[in-house]
Amino acid sequence: MKKILAGWLLFWWTGLLVANMDGDFIKVQEAFRAKDAAKVAFYADRLRKHPLAPYAEYYRLRLSAQRNDETQIRNFLARHQGSYIADKLRGEWLQVLGEGRQWRQFGEEFPKLGHQDDHIICFALHMKQLNGDQSTVAELKSRWLSGRNMPRGCTAPFQELIRTGKISTEDIWSRIRAALAANNTSVAKESGKYLATNQVINPRTIDMVLKNPARFLDQQKNIKTRADKEVTLFALLRLLRSETNHGLARWLKLRGQFSAADQSYFLGNLAYWAAMRQDERALNWFTQATSGKETYPLSATNHAWWTRIALRQYNWPMVLQSIEAMPESMQQEDVWRYWRARAFKSIGRKSDANTLLAKLSNEHSYYGQLAKEELGVMMSIPAARYTPGAQEIRAMENDPGVRRALALYRLNQRIEANREWIWTIKDFSDQQLLAAAKVAERHQVYDRAINTALKTVSQHDFSLRYLAPYRAQMKPVIKQQQLDEAYVYGLIRQESRFIPDIKSSAGAMGLMQLMPATAKWVASKLGIPKFQTGMATEINTNLQLGTYYLRHVLDQLDQQPLLAAAAYNAGPGRARRWRDVKPLEGAVYAETIPFNETREYVQVVLNNSMYYASQFNHQQRPTLKERLGIVAAKKPN
């Protein structure tokens, strides 16, 4: 009895000590934000035996008079070698070294950096450039031509390429075009500074187009200069964003003033925006854009929508043609391997189709599952090939990086905790990943358990990939709303990864990610007294509200899980609008959803449902194709 009491007292005292030290860590962070070096030093001393002691030491160093002292920094890096916080400090030091053009030290430290962002990479490229390394030219030009905003570390190497003629005037215009196409007008204006004064687009003209592209085009009569051409194309693309026919009408008046390559560029974008609106004319415009003597290369996004609009029309020869026109690396993506196989099958090339499908069917993914079903193979969850033992799990719990991550999760500092966790497991073997996933599950960090288990290459545990917590709370509400348990779990796994108090940047809350207005509306329907928005993160309330809303959208949308998932993510109006005038195979409907997020969402939710149904041993286990179903034609207006 005395031993039991002593053990309980030790457990209680240890918990109290950890709780107090957690409080000290919050205080050291507050002192760091207030730039109070004395308080940071005080609390850092008290945290020497806490798992997050390296963070406190990092804060102390950042505020000390020696914060840029090489000896102090190297000492910290040596003592915490291999840790996330050491890599964070090294990255910050490299920025200081790069900005100060301290290339000797930069060259020594850069190869040791794990997380390399654009800013530091550009410093490294500039260092090599100064040493006469010509291999930097291609990578720098690729970054330049992307049209993306680049950090200030890229400015000097870009300027050097412009000075030496390796970035030409045409390359400058290409960057301007790419930036304008992406609506990144600040980059376009900045890039124009590298042109001769009489060549540049007047920044006020760009602002005029942003304000009213139609009015600008109506006033544009003669296109004489390169600046005239680029700003007119920008105005046309701006108009296409909101309406196809108005942009087309103005194009027909102006197209004679453009080269064949520029006409191809416009037609590719016209086709893209039309395809996004499921306009059947898009297919003809894609053909025109790619069939002339002088064509402008389609972007990866435009290539994808060429295939999608061909799918929407069941034009299988065109599906095949559009996929084979993609860059080789793009053709190897799961999505295009699957649809290429379907195209082969539809035009009678069954052997070619089966060759592609057989390889793809080994993938544990949405397209892998569809490939299995095309081959007549039913899904089964592979048995766990490796289960970590208790000793391995204890050892993993004592890993310093795992301990730091768990401490941060305990303090509800999820962003930094995720960074620490991801860094810690980055080089783990399959066996270590499964042990780490078990630790995360044990500590109810379900999102990390799932994401960690997903990283295994050959030794898998699908019970970790498809965790099913909260079943006791789930079963009554699922029964009440007459929902498919596997479907609900598939949706929650994608919505929140089972984090009960999570809030999205858009404001969605809880396990089933309810928007405040939706939660309030459902609460009124259910008659929940004195409902307040904050109640939506409580597990039972969230499940009650979310399952009611899911039942509601199912009832509105033909009881189809595919349409309900689309509606849950993007709204019932959009789910209806994305239907066709003819019935569509569910996989085609899903593939041609114009919102990238929603397209991926519905595919993952329905694929998740397959694994949960198998795991729960449900008697009725429809195939993925059956879950996708046939989407009925939209009703005439």
N, C-alpha and C positions, 0 to 999 in steps of 0.2 A: 504494500500500500504506500509505504514511504517512497519507494522508487517511482511509482506512478505519479505521486504528488510532486516529487522533485523534477520529474520529466515535464510535467505540465507547467510548473513554475518557470523552468528554463525556456520552454516554448513561449510562454507569455512574456517573459522578460526580453527574449530575442525579438519578438514581434513589436514590443513597445520601443525597443532600441532602434529597430529599422524604421518604424513610423516617425520617431524623432529625427533621425538622420535624413529621412525623406523631406521633412520640413526644412531642415538645414539646406538641402539641395535647392528647394524652391527659393529660399532666402538668398543663396549665392547667385542664383539666376537673376533675381530682382536687383541685387547689388550690382551685377554686371551690366544690366540694362541702364541702371542709374549712373554707371561709370564711377562707382564708389570702390576704389581699389582697396581701401582699408577693410571694409566689410567683406569684400570678396576674399581677401587673405584670411580673415578671421574664420569664416565659414569653411573655406577650403581646408584649413588645418583640422577642423572638427570632422571633416568627411574623409579622412585619410583611409579609413577601412571600409568605406561604402563602395559598392560596385561602380558608382558614378564618380569616384575620386578623380579619374583622368579628365573628366569634363570640368570639374572644379579647378583643377590645375591649369587646364586650357584657358578658362576664364581669367585666372590669375595672371597667366603669362600675357594674355591679350591686353590687360590693363597696366602691366608693369612698365617701368621706364625702359626696360630692356626688350620690349615686345618685338623689335626687329633685330635684336642681337643674335648673330649667327650661332654663337656658342650656346646660348640659352635654348634656341630653337632646336639645334642638333641634339642637345641633351634630352629634350622632351621627345623628339622623334625616336631616339635610340631606346629610351625607357619604355615607350609605348609602340614599339615597332610592330607593324602589321595590323594595328587597330584602325577603326574608322576615324576616331578623333585625331589620330596622328596624320592620316591621309587628308583630313579636313584642314589641319594646320599647314601641312606641306603645300596644299593647293593655294592657300591664302598667301603663303610665303613666296610661292612661284609667281603669283600676280605682282607682288612687290618687286621681285627680282626682274621680272619682264618689263615692268613699267620703268624701272631704273636702269635698264639695259645692262644688268649685271650678268652677262652671258656665261661666265665661267661657272658660277654657282648654279645658275639656271640649268646649264647642261648637265651638271652632276646630279641634280635633284629630279629633273623632269622624268627620266626613265623609271624612277621609283614611285611615281604618282599612279594611283589606281584609277580614280575618277577624273577624267580629263574633259573639261568643258571647252567650248569653242574659244573662249578668251585665252586660255592657257595654250591650247593647240595652236592658235595663231601666233602667239609669242614663240613657240617652238619652231614653227615654220619660218618665221622671220629670222630666228637665230641660224637656221640651216641656210636660208637664203643669203645671209651676210657672209656665210662661209663658202658660198659658191656652189651649193648643192642644187643642181637643176631639177632634181626629182620633186621639189616643192611646187614647181610651176603648175603642174596638172591639178594638184589638190587645191591650190589657192584659186585657180581659175574656176574649178568646179564650185567652190563656195561663192565666188563672185557671181557666176552666171545663175545661181539659184534664185537670185532676187530677194533673198531673205536679209533681214537686218543682221548685221554682224557686230560683235563687240569691238571696242576701241583697239584691242590688241591686233585686229586684222587691218587696221587702217594703214599702218606703215608698210607692211608687205604688199598690200594692194597698190599703194602709191608707187612702190618700187617697180612693180610689174608694168604699171602705166608709163612710168618714166622710160623704161627700157623697151617699150613697144610690145611686150609680151601679152598685155591686155590692150587690144586695139580699140579704135573708135567704134568698130562694129560690135565688139564685146561690151562696150559701155552701153550702146543702144540695146543690146540683148538683155542686159541687166535691168535697164529701165523698163523694157517691155514686160519682163517677168515680174517685176515689182508692181507695175500697174495692173497686170492681169490678176495678181493676188490682192489688189486693192491696198498695197503697201506704198502709199503715195509719198511718205517721208523718205523712203529709200530711193524712190525715183527722183525726187527733188535733189537729194544729196548726191546721187550718182551723176546728175546733170552738171554738177560743178566741174567735172573732169572734161567737159566738152568746151569747144571754143564758144565764146560769148554769143556769136551769131548763129550757133547751132542749137542751143539749149531750149527746152520747153519752158515757157514762162510759168513760174509756179502759180501765178494767179489764174492762168488758163486751166491748170489742173484743178484748182479749187472751184472754178466755174463749172467744170464737168461734174465734179462731185455733187454740186448743188442741184444742177438741172441738165443732165446729159441730152435730153430731147431738144431743149432750147438751143444748146450749143450746136448740135448736129443740124438743126434747121437753119442756122446761120452760117454753117460751114459750106462754102461753095467750091473754092479752088484749093486743092491740096498740092502745095508746091515743094515744101521742104520735108526733111525727115521728121522734124518736130511736129509738123502738121499731120503727117501720116500717123505717128505714134499716138498723139493725143486724140485723133479721130477714132482710131481703133479702140483706145481706152473708153471713149464715150460710147461707142457701139457696144462694147462688152458690158459697160455699166447698165445700159438700157436692157440688154439681154437678161440681166439678173432678175429683172422684175417682169418682163413680158417679151415673148418671142416675136410676135408679129410686128410690133413697132420697131424693134431693132432690125428686123428683116426688111421692112419697107424703106427705111433710111439707107440701109446697105445697098439695096438695088439701085438707088439714085447715085451712090458714090463709088461703087465697085470698079467702074472703068478707070478710076484714077489710081488703082492699086496694082502692084505686080502680081504675077501668078502665085508666088510663094505667100504673099500677104493675103491674097484671097483664100488660099488654102488654110492659113492661120485663122482667119475669121470663120470660115466654114466649119473648121474643127470645133471652135468654141460655140458657134450657133448650134451645131449638132449636139454638143454636150448639154447645153442648157435646155434644149428641146427634149433630149432623152431623159433628163432629170424630171421633166414635166410629163413624161410618158407620151410624148408627141411622136406619132409614127413617122412623121416626115424626117425625123432625126437620122434614120437609117440611110436615106438618100443623101443627106448632107454629109454624113461620114464618108460615104462612097466618093462623093465629089471632092472632099478634102484630101483624100488619100490616093486619088487615081490620076492626077495631072502629071505633067512633065516636071514641074517645079512645085514640090510639096513642102509644107512646113511640118516638122515632126510633131505627132500628137504627144501630149503629156500622158503620164501613167494613168491619171484620172480619166482623161478622155478615152484612152484605149479601153479602160474598164467599162465605160458607159456605151461604147460602140457595141461591145459584147452584150451588155445588159439589154439594150433596146432590141437587139437581134433575138435574144431569148424571149423577150416580151411578145414578139411576133412569131415565135416558134420557127424562125428562119435558120434552120440548122446549118446549111452551107455557109451562111454569113457568120454564124457563131464561130464556126471553124476558121473561116478566113480572118475574122477579127482577132481571134486568139493567136493565130500564127503570125499576125502582123505585130504582136507585142514584142518588146525586148525579151531575149531568152530568159533572163532572170525572172521576169514577171510571169512568163509561161510556166515556170516551175512552182508557182504558188499553188497551194491545195485547191483553191477555188477554181482556178483556170484549168488545172489538171482534171478536175471532176467534170466541168462543163465541156471540155474538149472530148472527154470520153463519151459523154452523153451525145455530143454532136456526131462522133464516129458511129455510135450505135444507131442513131437516127437515120444516117445515110447508108447504113448497111455494112459498115466496116467493123463488124462485131469483134474480130480478133484483135484489132488495134484498140478497141474500147476496153476489152477485158484485160489486156496487158497493162493499160493505165490504171484500171480499177483495182486490179490485184495488188499493185504496189501501194496505192492510196489507201486501201482497206486496212493496212497495218497501222494507220495513224489513229490515235484515240481522239478524234475530233468530229465536228459536225460533218465535214465533207468525207472523212474516213468512214463514218457510220453510213452515210448515203451510198458510198461506194460499196460497202459490204452488202447493203440491201439490193443494189443493182446486180450483184453476183449471187443473190439468193442466200446470203449468210446472215443468220440472226445474231443479234448482239448478246454477248455474255461478258460479265466482268471477270477479268483474269484474277486468279487467286493470288494473294500476296506472296511474292517470291522471297520476301525477307521481312522478318519481324524483329525489331531491336529488343534486346533483353533489358531487364530492370537495371543492370549495371551500366549499360550503354546510355540509358536514359538519364541516370543519375550523373554520369560523367558529362553528358551534354548540358544538363542543368547547371553544372559547375564551370562550363566554358565561360571565360571572362566576357566575351562579346555577347553571348546569350544572356548572361546575368545582367549586363548593362541594358540590353534591349528590354528584358522583363521588368527591370526597375523603371525604365521610362514608360512602359505600358502601364505599370502600376500607378504612375503619376499622371496618367492620361495625356502624355505628350507623344501622341501617335506618330506624328510626322518624323520626329527625330528617332523615335523607337523603330519605325520601319526602316529608316536609313541604316541604323545600327544593325538591325537584324539582316537586312539584305547584304550588307557588307560582310557580316560574319559568316554567312552560309555560302558566299559566292564560289568558293573552291571546294565545297564539301562533296564527298562521294555520295552515291545513292544511299548507302547504309547510314551515313551521317545525316543526310537530308531527312530520312525517315525517322531517325531518332530525334532530330530537331523538331519535326512536325509533331511528333508525340508530345514533346515538351510543350509546344505551343498549345496543343489541344488540352493538355493537363491544366494549363494556366488560363484556359478559356480565351486564348488569343486565336480565335477560329480562322480569321482571315489569313494569318501567317501560317497556320497549320495547313490550310488548303493550298496556298500559293507555294509553300515549300515542298509539299508532296508532289505538286505538279511539275517540279523541276527534275524529277528522277528520269534517268535515261533508259535503264533496262530493268531495274528492280522497283516495282510499283506497289502501292497500297491504295486501292481505290476507295476503301472505307475512310481514308484520310483526305483524298481528293474530293470526296463527296460526303463531307460530314453532315450529320443530321441532328444538331442539338435542338433543345426546346420541344421535343416531341410530345411531352406531357401537356404542355400548354397549347400545342398545335392541334392535337387530335379533336378536341371538342369544337373548335371554330371551323375546322375543315368539314367535320360532320354536319355542323349546323348549316353551312353554306353549300353542302353537297359538291365539294371540289375534289379534284384528283390530288392526293397528297404529294405524289411525285412531281406534279406540275408546280404546286405551290413551293415546294422545296427548291425546285429548279429555278424558279423566279427569285426567291429570296437569296439563294446563293449568288446570283448575278447582281442583285440589287445592292446587297449590303455585306456579303460574306459573313453574315450572322453577327455583325457588330451592332448591339442593340441601341446604343446612343449616338450612332453616326449621323452626321448632318452633311448633306452635299453643299457644294458652292451655290446651287440654285435654291437651297432651302428645304429640300426633301429630308424627311426624318425617319429614323428608326429602321427596324429590320426590313420592312416592306416599303421604305422610302416614300412616304406620303408627303405631298406638298401641303402646306398649311391650309389652303383653301379647300382641298379635297378632304383633308382630315376633319375640318369643321363641318363640311357638308354631310359626310358620312355620320359623324357624331350626332347631327340633328336628326338624320334618318333613323338612327338607332335609339334616339332618346336618351343619350348619355347626359346626365344632369351636370350643370356647371362645368362643361367641357372647356378646357384651356389648351392652347396649342402645345404647350410643353408636355402635356400628358401623352402625346403621340409617340414619345420615345420609350414609354413604359411597355414592356414586352407584351403583356396580355392585351393591353389597349391597342397597341399597334397591330397585333395579329387580328384582333376583332375588326378594326377599321379596314385594314388592308384586304382581308379575305372578303369582306362585304363588297368593297369596291371592285375586286377582281370578279366576283360573281356578277356584279352589275354590268361590267363591260362584256363578259361572256354572254349574258342574256341579250345585250344589245347587238352582238356581232355573231349571230348564227351558231352560238356555242362552239366557236372555233378557237382552239388554244392559240393558234398563230395570230389571228386577228386581235384576240384579247391581249396577247403579249405586246403587239404593236401599239395597241390603244393604251395599255398601261404605261408604256414608255413615252409615247408621242401624242396621245390623245385620241379619242374615238373618231373625231372628225377626219383626221389625217388617215387613220386606218381604213376608213370607208373610201376616202378619196383615192387611195393608192390601188384600189381594185381596177379592173379593166372592163371594157364593154363586153368582153367574153369571159367565160370561166378560165381561171389560171391554176395551173399546178402550184401547190403551196410553196414548193422550193423556188419556183420562178418568181412568185409574188415576193417572197422574202429577199431574193437576190436583187430585185429591182426597187426596193425601198430606197428613196433618195437620201435619207439621213444615214450617214455612216454609223452613228451610234446605235440607232434603232435597228438597222440591218443586222449588225453584229449581236445586238441584244436578243432579238427573237431567235436567232440561230442558236445562240448559246443556251438560252432558257429551255428550248425544246430538246436540245441535245442533253442538257443536264437531266431533264425529266426521264430520259431513257435510262440513265445510270441509277437514278433514285428508284425507279420502278423495279429495276432488277435487284437492287440492294434490299428493298422492302419486300421482295418476293410477292409482288402483286400478281394476282391470278390473271388479270387482264393487262397485257403489256403490248399496246399497239406499237407498230414499227414507227420509225421516225417519219417515213413518208405518210403513214396514216395520221400521225399527229399533225403534220403539215397540212394534210388534206387537200381539197380542191376549193379554191376561193371563188365563190359565186360572182357572176357579173354584177357590176354596179347598177343600181336602179336608175332609169332615165330621169332627168330633171323634170 
